[in-house]
Amino acid sequence: MKLVIAEKPSVARDLARVMGAKEVKDGYMEGNGFAFTFAFGHLVQLCTPQAYGYTSWSVANLPIIPEKFSLEVKKVRKDGKQVDDGGALKQINIIKGLMDRADEIIVATDAGREGELIFRNIYYYLGAKLPFKRLWISSQTDKAIKEGFANLKEGTEYDSLYMSARSRSESDWLIGINATQAITLAAGNKGLLSLGRVQTPTLAMICSRYIENKDFKAQTFYKIQASFEKDNINFKATSERIDKKEIAEEALAKITVGTNARVVKVEAKETKEPPPLLFDLTSLQQDANKKFGYSADQTLSIAQTLYEKKVITYPRTGSRYIGEDVFETINDLFQHLADNADEGIAAIAGNLIGAKLNKRSVDDKKVTDHHALLVTDEKPGHMLKEQQNIYNMIAKRMVESFSEQCLKDITTVVIDAHNVELIAKGTVIKQYGWRLSPEQIEAPDEDKNTDDQDNENAQLPKLTAEELLQILSVELAERFTKAKPVHTEASLLKAMETSGKEIEDEEMRQAMKDCGLGTPATRAATIETLFQREYIKREKKKLIPTEKGLAVFNLVKDRSIAKVTLTGKWEQKLEEMRANKVSYAVFMKHIKDYTAKITKELLQLRIALTPEEIKPQQKGKIKCPKCASGNILLYEKLAQCDHYARGCDFKIWRTLNGVFLEEKEMKNLLEKGKTSELKGVKNKEGHSVNAALVFQDFKVNIG
């Protein structure tokens, strides 16, 4: 029997259906010589510090650096203790039983770094010795699955991918656990402060941009703007920036309405604008945030659903290119879009069938584990609005990427108005190409300074050097310098991709992707972690640091753990390990040395540290209902036991059923099991009532 291990139940069921395994058992499907089972993501994890004997948080224990990492079944907290997750333990035992019966394993976890780690952790935890092969596919269509099973790869081909994944996991453990405990203890153990290898430099980028924006003092500058007319075409010309008002006024005084200005130079240049590259996950998340306001995590979740519906290719890709083999199928996909896509996309796709296609996005050497995002030839059925939006974005980008370049004639005219140089610009679209229509000429990017628009004209008349133009009007325009905007998820993802370097060119950004913060597959989770830690919040599309987030940033901003470039270099080394250019031993020695260094640095902060933002807001004591020995600390939004470092995980929101509990009522709830009668309590129907809240079996209900 061949044992196939997928990453989740839905994928295992689909693979089993395609390969003819129809008998459904507890935790697996069997038939046709196969057994198809599954993980629920990470069934097996690195052991917690408790497994190495570190049962409490103490300066004396740090740094915690295991001589050798061990694995354990996924843990959950119960009654203040770490215990095996019952569901994970059951499934692990099912997999072990199937391995005892199998002759060979086929690895069908997601074809990427994290998917490889999920399988290998299970395999090594169970001490398996069976040979294994790898199913490596970029699409979940029946055709792709059958082809994948017919062309299985040797499992050993992915050893370096596993070592990269293992190193990433162990380095996150070392830095995250030690740095978190060190800064929490340094802060007097008054509240959990979480730090991480990728999380902390990401927070630093958000906070530093927010502070820069908040502290920005706009500088006034001036431009002289004159209007002209020829052949019934009105246009404007503008001076360069003038910083001092008196100099601007002197220049303005030289120019008189009704007199002539002289055309000094006319320069016409054809500009070729290539089509955009196909989407990878990060660029899809950026555009979905700009267009629809979707979070990175939301876009990934929608894309994953579309992948499992078989209508798009593997979403967690870091490549914006396809290979020649996939390019050969593009005409078939255009025919599919012409027959099934929304009207606008269908019409353009139809025009591309059989046409000469732009091959900017075709490069075998730039395809990583998976090619860029494409639709598949599976006919999409009913989709939710959000799913339709993401599907259409991918389909539209496909037709854009293979369309002709956009050709523009850009004319620049230099005008001498009484020894004041004015510039006029005009752009004429000769060939819309991938832009498809005038409506597709996009607005400027919000991160770009738009001062240059002052001399832009929709149309310029035909002008020649030395001709004279009558000055119809002139004014002194007051302008202000602009701060860099606060980060949105779109701009943050872009910054994470290039370790904070501002690079506009798509191809240069692709070259930088191996030394960015995190990977396309993990960036959304990093941003969500910052929300969960209450380090950042959303204001419309903006990412705003909270008081707690700013407090943590101010503590670590000068420390190496907050430096974007260092984390970027680690990501680069992990990619090099995957290519067998860096060894596990060398990388992990560096990480362990760094862990010892940063832990010592953070512990030295303890003398001068008094961050008001993380102090509890209470006068008396509230006994912890879970461990009984701890006291409850009240924070702005949360109440939690002060014995979390000793293993008690009790925490509760301060706003319950729509009512914010002050110290007195929280004490009543947790010590007496019931509050006084409260006004405005929301019941299950969402109506406001006057009622008490009852705390029973660690659940809150209306009394």
C-alpha positions as CSV (number, residue, x, y, z in Angstrom):
1,M,0.0,0.0,0.0
2,K,1.1,3.6,-0.8
3,L,0.3,6.1,2.0
4,V,-0.4,9.6,0.8
5,I,-0.2,12.4,3.4
6,A,-1.9,15.7,2.6
7,E,-1.8,18.9,4.6
8,K,-5.6,19.1,5.3
9,P,-8.6,16.8,5.1
10,S,-10.2,18.6,2.1
11,V,-7.1,18.1,0.0
12,A,-6.8,14.4,1.0
13,R,-10.4,13.8,0.0
14,D,-9.9,15.4,-3.4
15,L,-6.7,13.4,-4.1
16,A,-8.5,10.2,-3.0
17,R,-11.4,10.9,-5.3
18,V,-9.2,11.5,-8.3
19,M,-7.1,8.4,-7.6
20,G,-10.0,6.1,-7.0
21,A,-9.8,5.6,-3.2
22,K,-13.5,5.4,-2.2
23,E,-13.6,3.7,1.1
24,V,-13.9,6.3,3.9
25,K,-12.4,5.3,7.3
26,D,-11.7,7.2,10.5
27,G,-9.0,9.8,9.6
28,Y,-8.3,8.5,6.1
29,M,-9.6,7.1,2.8
30,E,-8.5,3.8,1.3
31,G,-8.7,2.0,-2.1
32,N,-7.0,1.2,-5.3
33,G,-3.7,0.5,-3.5
34,F,-3.6,3.8,-1.7
35,A,-4.5,5.2,1.7
36,F,-5.0,9.0,1.8
37,T,-4.6,10.6,5.2
38,F,-3.9,14.2,6.4
39,A,-2.5,16.6,8.9
40,F,-4.3,19.6,10.3
41,G,-1.4,21.9,9.5
42,H,1.3,21.4,12.1
43,L,0.4,18.2,14.1
44,V,3.9,18.1,15.4
45,Q,5.9,21.1,16.7
46,L,9.2,22.0,18.4
47,C,9.0,21.2,22.1
48,T,8.2,24.1,24.4
49,P,10.8,25.3,27.0
50,Q,8.9,23.2,29.6
51,A,10.0,20.0,27.9
52,Y,13.7,21.0,28.5
53,G,13.0,21.7,32.2
54,Y,12.3,25.5,32.1
55,T,9.0,25.6,33.9
56,S,9.0,29.3,34.8
57,W,10.3,32.5,33.4
58,S,13.5,33.6,35.1
59,V,16.5,35.7,34.2
60,A,18.7,32.8,35.4
61,N,17.3,30.5,32.7
62,L,18.2,32.8,29.8
63,P,19.2,32.3,27.1
64,I,17.4,29.0,26.5
65,I,19.3,27.2,23.8
66,P,18.6,23.5,23.6
67,E,21.6,21.4,22.6
68,K,19.3,19.5,20.3
69,F,15.8,20.4,19.4
70,S,13.1,17.8,20.1
71,L,9.6,17.4,18.6
72,E,6.3,16.8,20.3
73,V,2.6,16.6,19.4
74,K,0.9,19.9,19.1
75,K,0.1,21.4,22.5
76,V,-2.8,23.4,23.9
77,R,-3.2,25.0,27.3
78,K,-5.6,23.5,29.8
79,D,-6.0,24.5,33.4
80,G,-2.7,26.5,33.2
81,K,-0.7,23.6,31.8
82,Q,0.5,22.6,28.3
83,V,-1.2,19.3,27.3
84,D,-1.3,17.3,24.1
85,D,-4.0,18.5,21.6
86,G,-6.5,15.6,21.6
87,G,-7.4,15.9,18.0
88,A,-3.7,16.1,16.9
89,L,-2.7,13.1,19.1
90,K,-5.5,11.0,17.6
91,Q,-4.5,11.8,14.0
92,I,-0.8,11.2,14.7
93,N,-1.8,7.7,16.0
94,I,-3.8,7.1,12.8
95,I,-0.9,8.1,10.6
96,K,1.5,5.8,12.6
97,G,-0.9,2.9,12.1
98,L,-1.0,3.5,8.4
99,M,2.8,3.8,8.2
100,D,3.1,0.4,9.8
101,R,1.0,-1.0,6.9
102,A,2.5,1.0,4.1
103,D,5.4,0.1,1.7
104,E,6.0,3.7,0.6
105,I,4.9,7.3,1.5
106,I,3.8,9.9,-1.0
107,V,4.2,13.4,0.4
108,A,1.2,15.6,-0.7
109,T,1.5,18.4,1.8
110,D,1.6,21.9,0.2
111,A,4.5,22.1,-2.3
112,G,6.6,24.7,-0.4
113,R,8.9,25.3,2.6
114,E,6.2,25.0,5.3
115,G,4.5,22.1,3.7
116,E,7.7,20.2,3.6
117,L,8.3,20.9,7.3
118,I,4.8,19.7,8.3
119,F,5.5,16.3,6.7
120,R,9.1,15.9,7.9
121,N,8.2,16.8,11.5
122,I,5.6,14.0,11.5
123,Y,8.0,11.6,9.8
124,Y,10.9,12.2,12.2
125,Y,8.7,12.4,15.3
126,L,7.3,8.9,14.5
127,G,10.8,7.6,13.8
128,A,9.7,6.4,10.3
129,K,12.1,4.6,8.0
130,L,9.8,4.2,4.9
131,P,11.0,5.6,1.6
132,F,9.0,8.6,0.4
133,K,8.4,10.4,-2.8
134,R,7.1,13.9,-3.4
135,L,3.9,15.0,-5.2
136,W,4.8,18.5,-6.5
137,I,1.9,20.3,-8.3
138,S,0.9,23.9,-8.8
139,S,-2.8,23.3,-9.5
140,Q,-5.5,21.1,-7.9
141,T,-7.3,20.2,-11.1
142,D,-7.9,16.6,-11.8
143,K,-5.6,16.7,-14.8
144,A,-2.7,18.2,-12.7
145,I,-3.2,15.7,-9.9
146,K,-3.1,12.7,-12.3
147,E,0.0,14.1,-14.0
148,G,1.6,14.7,-10.6
149,F,1.1,11.1,-9.5
150,A,2.5,9.9,-12.8
151,N,5.6,12.0,-12.3
152,L,6.5,11.8,-8.6
153,K,9.8,13.2,-7.4
154,E,12.4,11.6,-5.2
155,G,11.9,12.7,-1.6
156,T,15.6,13.3,-1.2
157,E,15.4,16.1,-3.9
158,Y,13.8,18.2,-1.2
159,D,16.2,17.7,1.7
160,S,17.7,21.2,1.3
161,L,14.2,22.6,1.3
162,Y,13.5,20.8,4.6
163,M,16.8,22.0,6.1
164,S,15.8,25.6,5.2
165,A,12.4,25.1,6.8
166,R,13.8,23.5,9.9
167,S,16.3,26.3,10.3
168,R,13.6,28.9,9.9
169,S,11.5,27.2,12.5
170,E,14.3,26.7,15.1
171,S,15.6,30.3,14.6
172,D,12.1,31.7,15.2
173,W,11.9,29.6,18.3
174,L,15.3,30.7,19.7
175,I,14.9,34.4,19.0
176,G,11.1,34.6,19.8
177,I,11.2,32.8,23.1
178,N,14.4,34.3,24.4
179,A,13.7,37.9,23.3
180,T,10.1,37.8,24.6
181,Q,11.1,36.4,28.0
182,A,14.0,38.8,28.2
183,I,12.1,42.0,27.5
184,T,9.1,40.9,29.6
185,L,11.3,40.2,32.6
186,A,13.2,43.5,31.9
187,A,9.9,45.3,32.1
188,G,9.3,44.0,35.6
189,N,7.0,41.1,34.5
190,K,4.1,43.5,34.4
191,G,2.6,42.3,31.1
192,L,3.6,40.1,28.2
193,L,5.8,41.8,25.6
194,S,6.3,39.7,22.6
195,L,9.2,40.0,20.2
196,G,10.1,37.9,17.1
197,R,12.6,37.5,14.3
198,V,10.2,38.9,11.6
199,Q,7.5,40.4,13.8
200,T,9.7,43.0,15.5
201,P,11.4,44.6,12.4
202,T,7.9,44.7,10.8
203,L,6.5,46.6,13.8
204,A,9.6,48.9,13.6
205,M,8.7,49.8,10.0
206,I,5.1,50.6,10.9
207,C,6.1,52.7,14.0
208,S,9.0,54.6,12.4
209,R,6.8,55.6,9.4
210,Y,4.0,56.6,11.8
211,I,6.3,58.8,13.9
212,E,8.0,60.3,10.8
213,N,4.5,61.2,9.4
214,K,3.3,62.6,12.8
215,D,6.4,64.7,13.4
216,F,6.6,66.0,9.8
217,K,6.6,69.7,9.5
218,A,5.4,70.8,6.0
219,Q,7.7,73.3,4.3
220,T,6.2,75.9,2.0
221,F,7.6,76.4,-1.5
222,Y,6.4,78.3,-4.5
223,K,5.9,77.8,-8.3
224,I,5.1,80.3,-10.9
225,Q,2.4,79.1,-13.3
226,A,1.5,80.8,-16.6
227,S,-1.2,79.9,-19.1
228,F,-1.0,80.0,-22.9
229,E,-3.1,79.2,-25.9
230,K,-2.5,78.1,-29.5
231,D,-4.8,76.5,-32.1
232,N,-7.6,76.6,-29.6
233,I,-5.7,74.5,-27.2
234,N,-5.1,76.0,-23.7
235,F,-2.1,74.7,-21.7
236,K,-0.1,75.7,-18.7
237,A,3.7,75.9,-17.9
238,T,5.3,75.9,-14.5
239,S,8.6,77.0,-13.0
240,E,10.8,74.7,-10.9
241,R,10.3,74.8,-7.1
242,I,11.3,78.1,-5.4
243,D,11.9,77.8,-1.7
244,K,11.9,81.5,-0.7
245,K,8.8,83.6,-1.2
246,E,10.7,86.9,-1.8
247,I,12.7,85.2,-4.7
248,A,9.5,83.8,-6.1
249,E,7.8,87.2,-6.0
250,E,10.8,88.9,-7.7
251,A,10.6,86.3,-10.5
252,L,6.8,86.8,-10.8
253,A,7.2,90.6,-11.0
254,K,9.2,90.1,-14.2
255,I,6.3,88.5,-16.0
256,T,3.5,90.7,-17.4
257,V,0.2,89.3,-18.7
258,G,-0.2,90.2,-22.4
259,T,3.5,90.1,-23.2
260,N,5.2,87.3,-25.1
261,A,7.2,84.4,-23.9
262,R,9.7,82.5,-26.1
263,V,9.8,78.8,-26.8
264,V,13.4,77.7,-26.1
265,K,13.2,74.0,-26.7
266,V,10.7,71.3,-27.7
267,E,11.6,67.7,-27.0
268,A,9.4,64.8,-28.0
269,K,10.3,61.3,-26.8
270,E,8.5,58.0,-27.3
271,T,8.2,56.0,-24.0
272,K,7.5,52.3,-24.0
273,E,5.7,51.1,-20.9
274,P,5.9,47.3,-20.6
275,P,2.9,45.3,-19.2
276,P,3.0,44.4,-15.5
277,L,4.4,41.1,-14.5
278,L,1.9,38.4,-13.4
279,F,0.8,38.3,-9.8
280,D,2.7,36.5,-7.1
281,L,1.0,36.3,-3.7
282,T,2.5,39.5,-2.3
283,S,1.7,41.7,-5.3
284,L,-1.9,40.3,-5.3
285,Q,-2.2,41.2,-1.7
286,Q,-1.0,44.7,-2.3
287,D,-3.4,45.3,-5.2
288,A,-6.3,43.8,-3.3
289,N,-5.7,46.1,-0.4
290,K,-5.5,49.1,-2.6
291,K,-8.6,48.2,-4.7
292,F,-10.9,46.5,-2.2
293,G,-9.3,47.2,1.2
294,Y,-8.8,43.5,1.9
295,S,-6.2,42.6,4.5
296,A,-3.2,40.4,3.4
297,D,-4.6,37.6,5.5
298,Q,-8.1,37.9,3.9
299,T,-6.7,37.9,0.4
300,L,-4.6,34.8,1.2
301,S,-7.6,33.0,2.6
302,I,-9.8,33.9,-0.4
303,A,-7.0,32.8,-2.8
304,Q,-6.6,29.5,-0.9
305,T,-10.3,28.8,-1.3
306,L,-10.1,29.5,-5.0
307,Y,-7.2,27.1,-5.3
308,E,-9.1,24.4,-3.5
309,K,-12.0,25.1,-5.8
310,K,-9.5,24.3,-8.6
311,V,-10.0,27.6,-10.4
312,I,-6.6,29.2,-9.8
313,T,-3.0,27.9,-9.4
314,Y,-1.1,27.6,-6.2
315,P,-1.5,30.9,-4.3
316,R,1.5,30.9,-2.0
317,T,4.0,31.5,-4.8
318,G,6.9,34.0,-4.7
319,S,7.4,34.1,-8.5
320,R,5.9,36.5,-11.0
321,Y,7.0,34.4,-14.0
322,I,6.0,31.2,-15.8
323,G,8.2,28.8,-17.8
324,E,8.0,28.1,-21.5
325,D,6.1,24.8,-20.8
326,V,3.3,26.7,-19.1
327,F,3.4,29.5,-21.7
328,E,2.5,26.8,-24.3
329,T,-0.9,26.4,-22.6
330,I,-1.7,30.2,-22.3
331,N,-3.8,30.3,-25.5
332,D,-6.0,27.5,-24.1
333,L,-6.5,29.5,-20.9
334,F,-7.4,32.6,-23.0
335,Q,-10.0,30.6,-24.8
336,H,-11.3,29.5,-21.4
337,L,-11.5,33.1,-20.3
338,A,-13.2,34.1,-23.6
339,D,-15.9,31.5,-22.9
340,N,-16.4,31.9,-19.2
341,A,-15.0,35.2,-17.8
342,D,-16.7,38.5,-17.2
343,E,-17.6,40.4,-20.4
344,G,-14.7,42.9,-20.4
345,I,-12.0,40.3,-19.6
346,A,-13.6,37.7,-22.0
347,A,-13.4,40.2,-24.9
348,I,-9.7,41.0,-24.4
349,A,-8.9,37.3,-23.9
350,G,-10.6,36.5,-27.2
351,N,-8.5,39.1,-29.0
352,L,-5.3,37.6,-27.6
353,I,-6.0,34.1,-28.9
354,G,-3.5,33.4,-31.8
355,A,-2.0,36.9,-31.4
356,K,1.7,37.5,-30.8
357,L,2.0,37.6,-27.0
358,N,4.3,39.7,-24.9
359,K,6.7,37.4,-23.1
360,R,7.9,39.7,-20.3
361,S,6.5,37.3,-17.7
362,V,8.0,34.2,-19.3
363,D,11.4,33.2,-17.9
364,D,12.3,29.6,-16.9
365,K,15.2,30.8,-14.7
366,K,13.0,33.1,-12.6
367,V,10.4,30.4,-11.8
368,T,10.9,29.2,-8.2
369,D,8.9,26.3,-6.5
370,H,5.8,27.5,-8.2
371,H,5.1,29.7,-11.2
372,A,3.1,33.0,-11.1
373,L,-0.6,33.0,-10.3
374,L,-2.9,32.0,-13.2
375,V,-6.5,30.9,-13.6
376,T,-7.0,27.2,-14.5
377,D,-9.2,25.7,-17.2
378,E,-11.7,24.7,-14.6
379,K,-15.0,26.5,-15.1
380,P,-15.8,28.6,-12.0
381,G,-19.2,27.9,-10.5
382,H,-20.9,30.2,-8.0
383,M,-18.5,32.4,-6.1
384,L,-19.0,34.9,-3.3
385,K,-18.4,38.5,-4.2
386,E,-14.9,38.6,-2.5
387,Q,-13.9,35.4,-4.4
388,Q,-15.1,36.8,-7.7
389,N,-13.1,40.0,-7.1
390,I,-9.9,38.1,-6.5
391,Y,-10.5,35.7,-9.4
392,N,-11.2,38.6,-11.7
393,M,-8.0,40.4,-10.6
394,I,-5.9,37.3,-11.5
395,A,-7.7,36.9,-14.8
396,K,-7.4,40.6,-15.7
397,R,-3.7,40.6,-14.8
398,M,-3.2,37.6,-17.1
399,V,-4.6,39.4,-20.1
400,E,-2.7,42.5,-19.3
401,S,0.6,40.7,-18.8
402,F,0.5,39.1,-22.3
403,S,-0.7,42.2,-24.1
404,E,1.4,44.7,-26.0
405,Q,3.3,47.5,-24.3
406,C,1.7,50.9,-23.9
407,L,3.4,53.5,-26.2
408,K,3.3,57.2,-25.2
409,D,4.7,60.3,-26.9
410,I,5.8,62.6,-24.1
411,T,6.5,66.2,-25.1
412,T,8.5,68.6,-22.9
413,V,8.5,72.3,-23.8
414,V,10.9,74.8,-22.2
415,I,9.6,78.4,-22.3
416,D,11.5,81.6,-21.4
417,A,9.1,84.1,-19.8
418,H,11.3,87.2,-19.2
419,N,14.2,85.1,-17.9
420,V,12.0,82.8,-15.9
421,E,12.1,79.2,-17.1
422,L,8.8,77.5,-17.3
423,I,8.1,73.8,-18.3
424,A,5.1,72.4,-20.0
425,K,4.5,68.6,-20.5
426,G,2.0,66.7,-22.6
427,T,1.4,63.0,-23.0
428,V,-0.3,61.4,-26.0
429,I,-1.1,57.7,-25.9
430,K,-0.2,56.2,-29.3
431,Q,-1.0,52.6,-28.4
432,Y,-2.9,51.7,-25.2
433,G,-1.6,48.1,-25.4
434,W,-1.9,46.4,-22.0
435,R,-3.7,49.5,-20.5
436,L,-6.5,48.4,-22.8
437,S,-8.5,51.8,-22.7
438,P,-8.2,55.4,-21.6
439,E,-10.1,54.4,-18.3
440,Q,-7.2,52.2,-17.4
441,I,-4.6,55.0,-17.2
442,E,-4.3,54.8,-13.4
443,A,-4.1,57.5,-10.8
444,P,-0.7,58.2,-9.3
445,D,0.4,55.8,-6.5
446,E,-0.4,57.2,-3.1
447,D,3.2,56.8,-2.0
448,K,4.5,59.0,-4.8
449,N,5.0,62.8,-4.6
450,T,2.7,64.4,-7.2
451,D,4.3,67.9,-7.5
452,D,5.3,67.1,-11.1
453,Q,1.6,67.2,-12.0
454,D,1.8,71.0,-12.0
455,N,3.3,71.0,-15.5
456,E,1.2,68.1,-16.9
457,N,-1.3,68.9,-19.7
458,A,-3.9,66.6,-21.3
459,Q,-2.9,68.0,-24.7
460,L,-0.2,70.4,-26.1
461,P,-0.5,72.2,-29.5
462,K,2.3,71.7,-32.1
463,L,5.1,74.1,-31.0
464,T,8.6,74.9,-32.4
465,A,11.7,76.5,-30.9
466,E,11.9,80.3,-31.0
467,E,8.2,80.9,-31.6
468,L,6.5,83.4,-29.4
469,L,3.5,82.8,-27.2
470,Q,1.3,85.4,-25.5
471,I,1.1,85.1,-21.7
472,L,-2.7,84.9,-20.9
473,S,-2.4,84.6,-17.1
474,V,0.3,84.2,-14.4
475,E,0.1,83.3,-10.7
476,L,2.3,82.4,-7.8
477,A,1.2,79.0,-6.6
478,E,1.8,78.1,-3.0
479,R,2.7,74.4,-2.4
480,F,3.7,72.3,0.6
481,T,6.0,69.4,1.0
482,K,4.3,66.2,1.9
483,A,5.1,63.6,4.5
484,K,5.4,60.0,3.5
485,P,2.0,58.5,4.2
486,V,1.4,56.1,7.2
487,H,1.7,52.5,6.1
488,T,-1.2,50.6,4.6
489,E,-1.1,46.8,4.3
490,A,-0.3,47.4,0.6
491,S,2.7,49.7,1.3
492,L,3.9,47.5,4.2
493,L,3.9,44.4,2.1
494,K,5.9,46.2,-0.6
495,A,8.4,47.3,2.1
496,M,8.6,43.8,3.6
497,E,9.4,42.4,0.1
498,T,12.5,44.6,-0.2
499,S,13.5,44.9,3.5
500,G,12.4,48.5,3.5
501,K,14.3,49.6,0.4
502,E,12.1,51.8,-1.8
503,I,12.4,50.1,-5.2
504,E,9.7,50.8,-7.8
505,D,11.0,48.7,-10.7
506,E,9.2,45.3,-10.6
507,E,12.1,43.3,-11.9
508,M,14.5,44.8,-9.3
509,R,12.0,44.0,-6.5
510,Q,11.8,40.4,-7.8
511,A,15.6,40.2,-7.5
512,M,15.4,41.5,-3.9
513,K,12.7,39.0,-2.8
514,D,15.1,36.5,-1.4
515,C,16.3,39.0,1.2
516,G,12.9,40.5,2.2
517,L,11.1,40.2,5.5
518,G,9.5,36.8,5.7
519,T,8.1,35.0,2.6
520,P,5.0,35.5,0.5
521,A,3.4,32.7,2.5
522,T,4.2,34.1,6.0
523,R,3.8,37.9,5.6
524,A,0.1,38.0,6.2
525,A,0.5,35.9,9.4
526,T,3.2,38.3,10.7
527,I,0.8,41.3,10.2
528,E,-2.0,39.4,11.9
529,T,0.3,38.6,14.8
530,L,0.9,42.3,15.4
531,F,-2.9,42.9,15.6
532,Q,-3.3,39.9,18.0
533,R,-0.5,41.4,20.2
534,E,-2.4,44.7,20.2
535,Y,0.7,46.4,18.8
536,I,-1.2,47.9,15.8
537,K,-4.8,48.8,14.8
538,R,-6.6,49.7,11.6
539,E,-8.0,53.1,10.8
540,K,-9.7,52.6,7.5
541,K,-6.7,51.3,5.3
542,K,-4.0,52.8,7.6
543,L,-1.9,50.7,10.0
544,I,-1.6,52.7,13.2
545,P,0.6,51.6,16.2
546,T,-1.1,51.4,19.6
547,E,0.5,52.8,22.7
548,K,1.7,49.4,23.6
549,G,3.2,48.9,20.1
550,L,5.0,52.3,20.3
551,A,6.2,51.4,23.8
552,V,7.8,48.2,22.6
553,F,9.2,50.0,19.5
554,N,10.8,52.6,21.7
555,L,12.4,49.9,23.9
556,V,14.0,48.0,21.0
557,K,14.3,50.5,18.1
558,D,18.1,50.8,18.6
559,R,18.6,47.1,19.1
560,S,19.6,44.7,16.3
561,I,16.3,42.7,16.7
562,A,14.4,45.7,15.2
563,K,16.7,46.1,12.2
564,V,15.1,45.2,8.9
565,T,18.3,44.5,7.0
566,L,19.5,41.8,9.5
567,T,16.3,39.8,9.1
568,G,16.5,40.3,5.4
569,K,20.0,38.8,5.3
570,W,18.7,35.8,7.3
571,E,16.0,35.2,4.8
572,Q,18.7,35.3,2.1
573,K,20.7,32.7,3.9
574,L,17.7,30.5,4.2
575,E,17.2,30.7,0.5
576,E,20.9,29.9,-0.1
577,M,20.5,26.9,2.2
578,R,17.7,25.7,0.1
579,A,20.1,25.9,-2.9
580,N,22.8,23.9,-0.9
581,K,25.0,27.0,-0.7
582,V,24.9,27.4,3.2
583,S,24.9,24.6,5.7
584,Y,22.4,24.1,8.6
585,A,25.3,24.0,11.1
586,V,26.8,27.3,10.0
587,F,23.5,29.2,10.0
588,M,22.3,27.8,13.3
589,K,25.6,28.6,15.0
590,H,25.2,32.2,13.9
591,I,21.6,32.3,15.2
592,K,22.5,30.8,18.6
593,D,25.3,33.3,19.0
594,Y,22.9,36.1,18.1
595,T,20.3,34.8,20.5
596,A,22.8,35.0,23.4
597,K,23.8,38.5,22.4
598,I,20.3,40.0,22.0
599,T,19.0,38.3,25.2
600,K,21.9,39.9,27.1
601,E,21.2,43.3,25.5
602,L,17.5,43.2,26.4
603,L,18.0,42.1,30.0
604,Q,20.3,45.1,30.5
605,L,17.3,47.4,29.8
606,R,15.7,46.4,33.1
607,I,17.2,49.2,35.3
608,A,15.8,52.2,33.5
609,L,12.6,50.6,32.2
610,T,9.2,52.1,33.3
611,P,6.8,52.1,30.3
612,E,3.5,53.4,31.6
613,E,1.6,51.9,28.6
614,I,2.0,48.3,29.9
615,K,1.3,48.8,33.6
616,P,-2.0,47.3,34.9
617,Q,-4.7,49.9,35.7
618,Q,-6.0,48.8,39.1
619,K,-5.7,49.4,42.8
620,G,-6.8,46.2,44.6
621,K,-6.4,42.5,44.0
622,I,-8.6,40.1,42.0
623,K,-7.9,36.4,42.6
624,C,-7.3,34.3,39.4
625,P,-10.2,31.8,39.1
626,K,-8.1,29.3,37.3
627,C,-4.8,28.8,39.2
628,A,-6.0,30.5,42.5
629,S,-2.5,31.5,43.4
630,G,-2.2,34.3,40.8
631,N,-3.8,37.8,40.7
632,I,-5.7,39.3,37.7
633,L,-4.0,42.3,36.1
634,L,-6.3,44.7,34.3
635,Y,-5.1,46.3,31.0
636,E,-6.9,48.6,28.6
637,K,-8.8,45.8,26.8
638,L,-7.8,42.6,28.5
639,A,-7.6,41.1,32.0
640,Q,-5.0,38.3,32.6
641,C,-3.4,36.3,35.3
642,D,0.0,37.6,36.5
643,H,1.2,33.9,36.7
644,Y,1.3,33.5,32.9
645,A,5.1,33.0,33.2
646,R,4.5,30.1,35.5
647,G,2.0,28.4,33.2
648,C,-1.4,30.0,33.9
649,D,-3.0,31.0,30.6
650,F,-6.2,32.7,32.0
651,K,-7.3,35.8,30.3
652,I,-10.6,37.5,29.6
653,W,-11.8,40.5,27.6
654,R,-12.8,43.6,29.6
655,T,-15.7,44.3,27.2
656,L,-18.2,41.4,27.5
657,N,-21.7,41.4,25.8
658,G,-21.1,45.0,24.8
659,V,-20.3,46.2,28.4
660,F,-16.9,47.4,29.6
661,L,-16.2,46.0,33.1
662,E,-14.5,48.3,35.6
663,E,-12.4,46.8,38.4
664,K,-15.3,46.4,40.8
665,E,-17.5,44.5,38.4
666,M,-14.6,42.4,37.1
667,K,-13.9,41.4,40.7
668,N,-17.5,40.5,41.2
669,L,-17.6,38.4,38.1
670,L,-14.4,36.4,38.7
671,E,-14.5,36.0,42.5
672,K,-18.3,35.9,43.1
673,G,-19.2,34.4,39.7
674,K,-21.7,37.2,38.9
675,T,-21.7,41.0,38.3
676,S,-24.3,43.4,39.6
677,E,-27.2,44.2,37.2
678,L,-25.6,46.1,34.2
679,K,-27.2,48.4,31.7
680,G,-26.9,47.8,27.9
681,V,-26.0,44.1,28.0
682,K,-26.3,42.7,24.5
683,N,-28.3,39.4,24.3
684,K,-28.1,36.7,21.6
685,E,-30.5,38.6,19.4
686,G,-28.3,41.7,19.7
687,H,-30.8,43.7,21.8
688,S,-29.7,45.8,24.8
689,V,-31.1,44.6,28.1
690,N,-30.4,45.2,31.8
691,A,-28.9,42.0,33.2
692,A,-26.1,40.6,35.3
693,L,-23.2,38.6,33.7
694,V,-22.5,35.1,35.1
695,F,-19.1,33.4,35.0
696,Q,-19.4,29.6,35.1
697,D,-17.1,26.9,33.7
698,F,-14.8,29.7,32.4
699,K,-17.7,31.0,30.1
700,V,-19.6,34.2,30.4
701,N,-23.4,34.2,30.0
702,I,-26.3,36.5,30.8
703,G,-27.8,35.7,34.2
